[in-house]
Amino acid sequence: MSTGRTGFVAALTGALALAAFTAPAAHAADTGIKVSNVVLNKGKPIVVGTTAEVEPTISFHATWPSGYSMPRVDFDPFLYHGTTAAKGAESGGIYAGGYTCYEDGSRAADCEGTLYIDPPYRLDSNNDATTWKLAFHAMLWTKDGKLKADEYLTGLGSVPVKRAAKLTVNASPEPVTKGKTLTVTGKATRADWVRHKYTGYADKLAKLQFRKAGTSAYTTVKTVRANSAGDLKTTVKAATDGYWRWTFGESSTTGGATAAGDYVDVR
């Protein structure tokens, strides 16, 4: 890495985002910029809640034609879905939060940084829980700062964006007499990107698991389906001291969740 350059793209919304990521059609042309070796969010789905900002990582390699050097070369990554890259950029994608590029002296650079998701402003429909495509807005600039050519580079990867989920658990009574009935309840919820709060995860199947005191591994006791409000409830026989919890894995639209264990003293 002989030289370094930091590129920053702020998290944008509304009209400012359109201005920043919509290229003038008259300039659209092949830039000669190429992007490869993309790694997005370490190969994992992006799970987003209702309020907390999320910054998925991204790294990539870029090359460009002779006669140019940074900062006269730009290649801004963003995610889009349901349309072409150009229309996706216009209608509101997920943009770069910031990235750093290290030139190697041969019209190439290795770059790393993050994307930026602020749920209340970027995700406004639960249908956004789907697979998003990755694109780069590639641009070449003249020495006097005018846009010479730009294009959208696509086919470079995709990533599922999922709604975050939560689980609670309560086992009672506490303490309980050995051999008596123990009632285990809980609630499954997931992020609602329309109402910007967690709501009941209706009909979700969850595993009830138990970990005996003094051990480290949980075992599944039974599987229970939540009701229409996301409520979970079942009964078991109390046998020994230990921890009870609910858990479920991720789906195509929603991340997995595991409740913290609730300790029950059996006497």
Buried (B, 14 or more C-beta within 10 A) or exposed (E): EEEEBEBEBEBBEEEEBBEBBEBEEEBEEEBBBBBEEBEBBEEEBBBBBBEEBBBBBBBBBBBBBEEBBBEBBBBBBBBBBEEEBBEBBBEBBBBBBBBBBBBEEEBBBBBEBBBBBBBEBBBEEBEBBBBBBBBBBBBBBEEEEEBBBBBBBBEBBBBBBBBBBBBBBBBEEEEBEEEEEBEBBBBBBBBBBEEBEBBBBBEBEBBBBBBBEEEEEBEEBEEBEBBEEBBBEBEBEBEEBBBBBBBBEBBEBBBBBBBEBBEBEBE
